Amino acid sequence: MDKLAALHQQLRIAAGLLDGAATLIREAPLDPTREHIYRIGEALAAIAEIRFAIGGVRPDLEPPYEPAPEAVSDANRRLGPVLLRAYDFAESSKLIDAIAVLEEYVKNESSEHHRDIAQGEIARLRHGYET
């Protein structure tokens, strides 16, 4: 494997690990959660920029881009603000309010995948509330 291909592969793996770390930070009692996730987001953005530069030199390393269907993009736009609001409540020790925001979202969301994400967050928050 040539050096650009190896670098591209390592950055793909690093991005996956960082994404997983962001999930763990959300679940771990590590304050300030939002700031830690933001820093991981910055690192992911830097990795994406390097991978984009590699793609400019070696487009064969990137799979063809397929935009998300409009329905998925719309569901992502609906879920994002709800998660942020729920996280704000949770960080303020208002877990009942955080859960309520997510439960309301689940009742009204048409995307099963996005409902599942919200229900996973509800379960995680309930677990934190019970312990």
MARKEKE-571031 format. One line per 5 residues: number of its first residue (from 1); their letters; for each residue x, y, z of N, C-alpha, C. Coordinates in pm, 1 decimal, always signed. Example, Ala and Ser with C-alpha at 12.3 -4.5 7.8 and 13.67 -1.06 7.14 Angstrom:
2
1> AS> +1319.0:-569.0:+780.0:+1230.0:-450.0:+780.0:+1320.0:-330.0:+780.0; +1285.0:-225.0:+708.0:+1367.0:-106.0:+714.0:+1290.0:+3.0:+787.0;
END
This chain:
131
1> MDKLA> +85.8:-116.7:+0.0:+0.0:+0.0:+0.0:+91.0:+123.8:+0.0; +61.7:+217.3:-89.6:+144.6:+337.7:-94.6:+115.4:+428.2:+25.8; +200.1:+527.8:+45.1:+191.6:+611.9:+165.9:+60.5:+690.8:+174.2; +10.5:+744.3:+61.9:-116.6:+817.3:+66.0:-232.3:+723.9:+99.3; -231.8:+605.9:+42.6:-338.2:+509.5:+72.6:-332.5:+468.3:+219.3;
6> ALHQQ> -211.4:+447.3:+271.2:-197.8:+410.3:+412.3:-244.1:+523.9:+503.3; -205.8:+646.5:+469.2:-248.2:+761.7:+548.9:-399.6:+777.0:+545.1; -456.8:+762.3:+426.8:-602.1:+773.4:+411.5:-672.9:+669.7:+498.0; -622.2:+547.4:+496.5:-680.2:+439.3:+576.1:-666.8:+467.7:+726.0; -550.7:+512.6:+768.4:-531.6:+542.7:+911.4:-621.6:+656.8:+956.6;
11> LRIAA> -638.9:+757.0:+872.0:-727.2:+868.8:+908.6:-872.5:+823.2:+915.4; -912.6:+732.1:+825.9:-1048.5:+678.2:+831.4:-1070.4:+605.2:+963.2; -973.3:+526.8:+1004.3:-981.5:+452.8:+1131.0:-982.7:+549.9:+1248.6; -895.4:+650.9:+1243.6:-889.4:+750.3:+1351.4:-1022.7:+823.3:+1364.8; -1084.0:+856.4:+1252.7:-1213.9:+925.4:+1257.2:-1319.2:+836.5:+1322.4;
16> GLLDG> -1316.9:+708.3:+1289.4:-1411.7:+615.6:+1351.6:-1390.3:+604.3:+1501.4; -1264.1:+598.9:+1542.4:-1233.8:+592.0:+1685.4:-1277.0:+719.2:+1757.5; -1251.3:+834.2:+1696.4:-1292.2:+960.4:+1758.4:-1443.8:+971.0:+1768.5; -1513.1:+924.4:+1665.4:-1659.0:+926.6:+1670.0:-1709.5:+840.3:+1785.9; -1648.9:+724.4:+1802.5:-1684.6:+637.8:+1915.2:-1651.9:+701.9:+2049.2;
21> AATLI> -1539.1:+773.7:+2054.2:-1501.0:+842.1:+2178.6:-1602.8:+949.7:+2214.0; -1653.2:+1020.0:+2114.1:-1754.8:+1123.5:+2140.8:-1879.3:+1060.2:+2202.2; -1916.8:+944.7:+2153.5:-2031.9:+873.8:+2210.7:-2003.6:+835.8:+2355.8; -1884.4:+785.0:+2382.3:-1848.9:+746.4:+2519.5:-1845.6:+867.1:+2612.2; -1797.1:+979.7:+2562.2:-1793.9:+1100.7:+2645.7:-1935.1:+1140.8:+2684.7;
26> REAPL> -2029.3:+1128.0:+2590.7:-2169.1:+1161.3:+2621.9:-2221.0:+1072.4:+2732.9; -2175.9:+947.3:+2734.0:-2226.3:+849.7:+2830.4:-2148.8:+849.0:+2961.8; -2030.1:+906.5:+2962.0:-1945.1:+903.4:+3081.3:-1965.8:+1029.6:+3164.8; -1945.4:+1020.5:+3292.2:-1954.2:+1140.9:+3376.0:-1824.4:+1221.1:+3366.5; -1802.8:+1287.2:+3252.2:-1680.3:+1362.0:+3230.0:-1716.0:+1504.0:+3187.9;
31> DPTRE> -1713.5:+1592.2:+3284.6:-1745.9:+1731.7:+3256.6:-1621.3:+1807.8:+3216.8; -1632.7:+1904.9:+3132.7:-1752.6:+1954.7:+3065.4:-1778.3:+1876.8:+2936.2; -1884.1:+1800.0:+2934.7:-1916.9:+1710.4:+2824.3:-1921.6:+1783.8:+2691.0; -1994.4:+1892.2:+2685.8:-2012.3:+1964.4:+2559.7:-1877.9:+2010.5:+2503.5; -1791.7:+2061.7:+2587.8:-1661.6:+2110.6:+2541.2:-1574.3:+1995.5:+2491.0;
36> HIYRI> -1579.7:+1881.8:+2559.4:-1501.3:+1766.6:+2514.7:-1549.9:+1717.4:+2378.1; -1680.6:+1710.2:+2361.3:-1735.8:+1667.0:+2232.8:-1701.4:+1768.3:+2124.0; -1703.2:+1894.7:+2157.4:-1666.7:+1999.1:+2060.9:-1521.5:+1979.7:+2015.1; -1432.3:+1950.5:+2107.8:-1291.0:+1928.9:+2071.4:-1275.5:+1807.7:+1979.5; -1350.4:+1703.4:+2006.7:-1346.5:+1587.1:+1918.2:-1400.3:+1625.7:+1780.8;
41> GEALA> -1504.5:+1706.4:+1778.7:-1557.9:+1754.3:+1650.9:-1454.2:+1832.4:+1571.6; -1376.6:+1913.8:+1641.1:-1269.7:+1988.0:+1573.6:-1166.5:+1892.1:+1514.6; -1130.8:+1788.8:+1589.8:-1034.2:+1690.3:+1540.6:-1090.5:+1616.0:+1418.9; -1219.0:+1581.2:+1424.8:-1281.8:+1514.5:+1311.1:-1283.1:+1604.8:+1188.2; -1306.8:+1734.1:+1208.8:-1305.4:+1828.4:+1095.8:-1165.7:+1837.3:+1035.2;
46> AIAEI> -1063.6:+1837.3:+1119.0:-926.1:+1842.2:+1068.5:-893.8:+1716.0:+988.5; -936.8:+1601.1:+1038.4:-915.0:+1475.7:+965.7:-987.6:+1479.7:+831.9; -1109.5:+1531.3:+831.6:-1185.2:+1539.6:+706.8:-1114.2:+1628.3:+605.3; -1055.2:+1737.9:+650.7:-982.0:+1826.7:+559.9:-861.3:+1754.9:+498.7; -788.7:+1679.8:+579.3:-672.7:+1606.4:+527.6:-718.3:+1498.9:+429.3;
51> RFAIG> -825.2:+1428.1:+463.1:-876.0:+1324.6:+371.9:-925.4:+1386.3:+242.3; -983.4:+1505.7:+250.0:-1028.1:+1576.1:+130.0:-907.7:+1611.1:+43.0; -798.8:+1656.6:+106.4:-676.7:+1689.1:+32.0:-619.8:+1563.8:-34.7; -620.6:+1452.4:+36.1:-573.8:+1327.0:-22.4:-662.5:+1289.3:-141.0; -793.0:+1307.1:-125.3:-885.9:+1276.7:-233.9:-861.0:+1361.0:-357.6;
56> GVRPD> -810.6:+1483.9:-338.2:-777.1:+1568.1:-452.3:-661.1:+1512.6:-532.1; -569.2:+1446.4:-463.6:-452.3:+1387.4:-529.5:-483.4:+1245.4:-576.6; -561.0:+1173.9:-493.8:-592.4:+1033.4:-522.4:-742.6:+1009.6:-509.2; -822.3:+1054.4:-607.7:-968.0:+1036.1:-598.1:-1011.3:+889.7:-592.6; -925.2:+799.7:-635.1:-959.4:+657.8:-631.3:-972.2:+604.4:-488.2;
61> LEPPY> -919.6:+679.5:-389.5:-926.6:+633.1:-250.3:-1061.0:+662.6:-184.8; -1137.5:+752.5:-241.5:-1267.8:+788.1:-185.4:-1378.9:+716.6:-261.1; -1473.9:+657.9:-188.1:-1588.9:+601.2:-259.3:-1669.9:+715.3:-321.2; -1741.9:+687.8:-426.5:-1821.8:+795.1:-486.7:-1921.7:+852.1:-386.0; -1935.8:+982.9:-388.0:-2026.2:+1050.8:-295.2:-2169.7:+1027.6:-337.6;
66> EPAPE> -2249.2:+985.3:-242.3:-2392.2:+970.4:-266.0:-2463.8:+1051.2:-159.6; -2528.3:+1159.4:-201.2:-2596.1:+1242.2:-101.0:-2707.5:+1165.2:-30.9; -2726.0:+1200.3:+95.2:-2833.8:+1137.5:+171.1:-2967.1:+1178.1:+110.5; -3061.4:+1086.4:+109.9:-3193.8:+1124.8:+61.3:-3246.5:+1244.0:+141.9; -3327.4:+1323.2:+78.6:-3379.6:+1443.9:+143.0:-3451.2:+1412.7:+274.3;
71> AVSDA> -3520.3:+1300.3:+279.5:-3592.5:+1264.1:+402.3:-3494.7:+1242.3:+518.2; -3379.4:+1182.4:+490.4:-3279.3:+1159.4:+595.1:-3220.7:+1292.5:+640.4; -3189.5:+1379.6:+545.6:-3136.7:+1511.8:+580.5:-3236.3:+1589.1:+664.9; -3362.8:+1582.2:+627.0:-3466.4:+1651.7:+705.0:-3474.9:+1595.3:+846.4; -3468.8:+1463.2:+859.3:-3475.7:+1400.5:+991.4:-3353.9:+1438.2:+1075.0;
76> NRRLG> -3236.4:+1446.1:+1012.3:-3115.8:+1489.4:+1084.1:-3133.7:+1631.4:+1136.8; -3191.4:+1718.0:+1054.8:-3212.8:+1858.0:+1097.1:-3314.5:+1866.7:+1211.1; -3410.4:+1776.6:+1214.7:-3507.0:+1777.6:+1325.4:-3445.4:+1724.0:+1453.6; -3363.9:+1620.7:+1441.2:-3308.7:+1555.1:+1559.8:-3200.5:+1638.4:+1627.9; -3115.5:+1703.0:+1551.5:-3002.8:+1777.0:+1608.9:-3042.1:+1874.0:+1719.0;
81> PVLLR> -3133.5:+1967.0:+1691.7:-3171.4:+2062.7:+1796.4:-3237.5:+1997.1:+1917.4; -3310.0:+1889.5:+1894.5:-3374.8:+1818.6:+2005.7:-3268.6:+1756.9:+2096.7; -3167.0:+1694.7:+2036.9:-3059.5:+1636.4:+2117.5:-2986.0:+1744.3:+2196.2; -2956.6:+1855.7:+2131.3:-2887.4:+1964.3:+2202.0:-2970.0:+2015.3:+2319.7; -3098.9:+2030.9:+2298.3:-3186.4:+2077.6:+2408.0:-3189.7:+1975.4:+2521.6;
86> AYDFA> -3199.6:+1847.7:+2485.3:-3201.1:+1742.8:+2587.6:-3068.3:+1739.5:+2663.2; -2956.5:+1753.4:+2591.9:-2826.1:+1754.0:+2657.7:-2811.9:+1874.3:+2749.8; -2864.8:+1988.0:+2708.0:-2860.2:+2106.8:+2794.5:-2935.7:+2080.0:+2924.9; -3054.8:+2021.4:+2913.7:-3131.0:+1986.3:+3033.8:-3052.7:+1887.7:+3120.4; -2996.9:+1786.2:+3056.9:-2924.7:+1683.3:+3132.5:-2804.0:+1742.3:+3204.3;
91> ESSKL> -2731.6:+1831.2:+3137.5:-2615.2:+1893.5:+3200.7:-2655.5:+1983.0:+3316.7; -2780.2:+2028.8:+3316.8:-2831.4:+2109.7:+3427.7:-2902.4:+2023.9:+3531.2; -2878.9:+1893.5:+3526.1:-2940.8:+1797.2:+3618.3:-3092.7:+1797.0:+3609.5; -3145.2:+1825.9:+3492.5:-3289.7:+1822.2:+3468.1:-3319.7:+1703.9:+3376.0; -3291.3:+1584.4:+3426.7:-3306.2:+1464.6:+3344.7:-3450.3:+1438.6:+3305.0;
96> IDAIA> -3543.4:+1468.1:+3391.6:-3685.4:+1447.6:+3358.7:-3723.9:+1534.7:+3239.4; -3677.0:+1660.1:+3237.9:-3705.4:+1749.9:+3125.1:-3636.3:+1700.6:+2998.3; -3513.8:+1652.1:+3012.0:-3440.6:+1600.9:+2896.1:-3515.0:+1482.4:+2835.4; -3560.4:+1392.7:+2920.3:-3634.2:+1275.6:+2873.3:-3765.1:+1317.6:+2808.7; -3832.9:+1413.8:+2867.2:-3960.3:+1461.4:+2811.6:-3942.5:+1519.2:+2671.1;
101> VLEEY> -3835.7:+1594.7:+2650.7:-3808.2:+1653.1:+2518.5:-3789.4:+1541.4:+2416.4; -3713.6:+1440.2:+2453.9:-3687.9:+1329.2:+2362.4:-3812.9:+1244.4:+2338.5; -3892.6:+1224.3:+2442.4:-4016.4:+1147.1:+2425.3:-4113.6:+1218.7:+2331.7; -4121.5:+1349.5:+2342.2:-4207.1:+1427.0:+2252.2:-4159.2:+1413.4:+2108.1; -4028.0:+1417.9:+2090.2:-3970.4:+1400.0:+1957.4:-4008.3:+1262.7:+1901.3;
106> VKNES> -3993.0:+1158.1:+1982.3:-4022.8:+1021.9:+1937.9:-4168.6:+1010.8:+1893.6; -4259.1:+1074.6:+1964.7:-4401.3:+1068.4:+1929.1:-4429.1:+1127.9:+1791.9; -4350.6:+1229.5:+1753.4:-4380.1:+1303.7:+1631.4:-4287.8:+1273.4:+1513.5; -4182.1:+1197.8:+1535.6:-4083.3:+1173.8:+1429.4:-4127.0:+1061.3:+1336.7; -4114.5:+1083.8:+1207.0:-4152.8:+983.0:+1107.8:-4040.5:+884.8:+1077.2;
111> SEHHR> -3916.7:+923.0:+1099.6:-3802.9:+835.9:+1068.7:-3779.0:+737.0:+1182.0; -3791.8:+609.1:+1150.4:-3770.3:+505.9:+1252.3:-3627.0:+509.6:+1305.4; -3532.1:+527.2:+1216.4:-3391.2:+532.8:+1257.1:-3368.1:+645.7:+1357.3; -3423.1:+761.3:+1332.1:-3403.4:+875.8:+1420.5:-3481.0:+859.6:+1551.3; -3597.9:+794.4:+1544.2:-3669.4:+761.3:+1668.9:-3585.1:+668.1:+1753.6;
116> DIAQG> -3520.0:+570.4:+1688.1:-3434.0:+475.9:+1760.7:-3318.5:+548.1:+1829.9; -3260.0:+645.2:+1763.1:-3151.5:+722.8:+1824.1:-3203.3:+793.9:+1948.6; -3316.8:+859.4:+1935.8:-3374.3:+931.6:+2050.0:-3410.6:+835.4:+2162.5; -3465.3:+718.6:+2128.4:-3500.9:+621.4:+2231.6:-3375.9:+567.5:+2301.7; -3267.0:+554.5:+2227.3:-3140.8:+515.4:+2290.1:-3093.8:+619.4:+2389.8;
121> EIARL> -3109.2:+744.9:+2355.6:-3072.3:+853.0:+2448.0:-3164.7:+854.3:+2568.9; -3292.0:+827.6:+2548.4:-3386.8:+820.2:+2660.7:-3342.9:+709.3:+2756.7; -3309.9:+593.2:+2702.1:-3266.6:+481.3:+2787.2:-3139.6:+517.5:+2862.8; -3046.1:+582.1:+2794.1:-2920.6:+621.8:+2858.9:-2948.0:+721.6:+2971.0; -3034.7:+818.0:+2946.3:-3066.8:+917.9:+3048.8:-3142.3:+853.9:+3165.8;
126> RHGYE> -3232.4:+763.6:+3136.0:-3306.0:+695.7:+3243.3:-3210.9:+614.4:+3329.7; -3114.5:+551.0:+3266.7:-3015.8:+473.4:+3342.2:-2937.6:+565.3:+3436.1; -2900.3:+681.4:+3385.2:-2828.3:+779.5:+3468.4:-2915.6:+833.8:+3578.9; -3045.0:+845.7:+3550.6:-3139.4:+898.4:+3649.4:-3160.9:+798.0:+3762.4; -3160.3:+669.9:+3727.0:-3185.5:+564.7:+3826.7:-3063.9:+537.1:+3914.9;
131> T> -2943.6:+567.6:+3865.7:-2825.1:+535.7:+3944.8:-2784.2:+650.7:+4032.7;
END
